[in-house]
């Protein structure tokens, strides 16, 4: 009977450790405000007044604005996994009027898998010792760029 309370507390702590953690990053989406922005009606000032500052702005085109919101969860020590994402791109013309609104979701998120923390490159793979001792004996070899050219410029000796 005396051991039931510590056992119950331990079981409760272990169960709490397996609870997924949920997090939100980026823009807080209000569906009514997002749907109120219309192409051909709004301009930069009205979008700024309605939605606030963008998450980031493009440096190219006419300076498109991006609003990004992501909901994710992770379980124990696993990396976070995106559950839901909204990426909204608002395009403007030269006068600052809204020309297009494009929305995408979590289906457009690219999943990459780095390999061995090393960037693969073209060419041959050389070991440490091959790099260290690879040039021994190459000095003065044909095509090495020096050594057998003679004493005069141009590499020719006069008889």
Buried (B, 14 or more C-beta within 10 A) or exposed (E): EEEEEEEEEEEEEEEEEEEEEEEEEBBEBEEEEBEBBEBEEBBBEBBEEBBEEBBEEBEEEBEBBBBBBBBBBEEEEEEBEBEEBBBBBBBBBEEBBBBEBEEEEBEEEEEEEEEEEEEEEEEEEEEEEEEEEEEEEEEEEEEEEEEEEEEEEEEEEEE
